[in-house]
Amino acid sequence: MFVTPAFAQEGAPANGDTHGAAGNVHTETGVAHGEHGTGVFPPFDQSTYPSQLLWLVITFGFFYLVMQKVIVPRIGGILEHRHDRIAQDLDEASRLKAEADAAVETYEKELAAARGKAGTIAETAREAAKAKANADRAAIEAELSEKLAAAETRIGDIKAKAFAEVGAIAEETASAIVEQLIGPKASADEVAAAVAAAKVGA
């Protein structure tokens, strides 16, 4: 579509020579010298609407293609990359949480097992100490019983020996007393009979 420039007015030279004419029309603005400020602002000039719409469509199409082919894919790639990164971080966090939960569960199981083992060891040690104490007490009691029996046997021997010696001493004493009182010495049989009679009488 060809648009007639605004400066192509009637009376202008056909060969495009705008200088030397009575109005001295300016070749760039299309406004005659001396008529500045009276023209319409170009974007609002209805005669340029078709060309403006054409360039608007071309510009919009260009920016649309740039957005569709360059900007939107890049933004989509960035968003997809961030989405994948966030998904990976969430998966990693879930994995670490599962590992932490498993570690805590294992620790609690090991702690419970250690406590049970410690209780068993303590009970075993207590029973062993109790058994050892009972065995030591039984051994000591048996040793004391043996010593007591030996002491009683020794006491019995000492007592029997003492009684035997007492009889001999009594006979010697009685013999000496009789000799001092009567004069002649009594026989051993008489002295023994007298001592035995004294023991029976006692």
Secondary structure in CASP SS format (residue, H / E / C, confidence):
PFRMAT SS
TARGET T0000
AUTHOR 0000-0000-0000
METHOD secondary structure of the structure
MODEL  1
M C 1.00
F C 1.00
V C 1.00
T C 1.00
P C 1.00
A C 1.00
F C 1.00
A C 1.00
Q C 1.00
E C 1.00
G C 1.00
A C 1.00
P C 1.00
A C 1.00
N C 1.00
G C 1.00
D C 1.00
T C 1.00
H C 1.00
G C 1.00
A C 1.00
A C 1.00
G C 1.00
N C 1.00
V E 1.00
H C 1.00
T C 1.00
E C 1.00
T C 1.00
G C 1.00
V C 1.00
A E 1.00
H C 1.00
G C 1.00
E C 1.00
H C 1.00
G C 1.00
T C 1.00
G C 1.00
V C 1.00
F C 1.00
P H 1.00
P H 1.00
F H 1.00
D C 1.00
Q H 1.00
S H 1.00
T H 1.00
Y H 1.00
P H 1.00
S H 1.00
Q H 1.00
L H 1.00
L H 1.00
W H 1.00
L H 1.00
V H 1.00
I H 1.00
T H 1.00
F H 1.00
G H 1.00
F H 1.00
F H 1.00
Y H 1.00
L H 1.00
V H 1.00
M H 1.00
Q H 1.00
K H 1.00
V H 1.00
I H 1.00
V H 1.00
P H 1.00
R H 1.00
I H 1.00
G H 1.00
G H 1.00
I H 1.00
L H 1.00
E H 1.00
H H 1.00
R H 1.00
H H 1.00
D H 1.00
R H 1.00
I H 1.00
A H 1.00
Q H 1.00
D H 1.00
L H 1.00
D H 1.00
E H 1.00
A H 1.00
S H 1.00
R H 1.00
L H 1.00
K H 1.00
A H 1.00
E H 1.00
A H 1.00
D H 1.00
A H 1.00
A H 1.00
V H 1.00
E H 1.00
T H 1.00
Y H 1.00
E H 1.00
K H 1.00
E H 1.00
L H 1.00
A H 1.00
A H 1.00
A H 1.00
R H 1.00
G H 1.00
K H 1.00
A H 1.00
G H 1.00
T H 1.00
I H 1.00
A H 1.00
E H 1.00
T H 1.00
A H 1.00
R H 1.00
E H 1.00
A H 1.00
A H 1.00
K H 1.00
A H 1.00
K H 1.00
A H 1.00
N H 1.00
A H 1.00
D H 1.00
R H 1.00
A H 1.00
A H 1.00
I H 1.00
E H 1.00
A H 1.00
E H 1.00
L H 1.00
S H 1.00
E H 1.00
K H 1.00
L H 1.00
A H 1.00
A H 1.00
A H 1.00
E H 1.00
T H 1.00
R H 1.00
I H 1.00
G H 1.00
D H 1.00
I H 1.00
K H 1.00
A H 1.00
K H 1.00
A H 1.00
F H 1.00
A H 1.00
E H 1.00
V H 1.00
G H 1.00
A H 1.00
I H 1.00
A H 1.00
E H 1.00
E H 1.00
T H 1.00
A H 1.00
S H 1.00
A H 1.00
I H 1.00
V H 1.00
E H 1.00
Q H 1.00
L H 1.00
I C 1.00
G C 1.00
P C 1.00
K C 1.00
A C 1.00
S C 1.00
A H 1.00
D H 1.00
E H 1.00
V H 1.00
A H 1.00
A H 1.00
A H 1.00
V H 1.00
A H 1.00
A H 1.00
A H 1.00
K H 1.00
V H 1.00
G H 1.00
A C 1.00
END
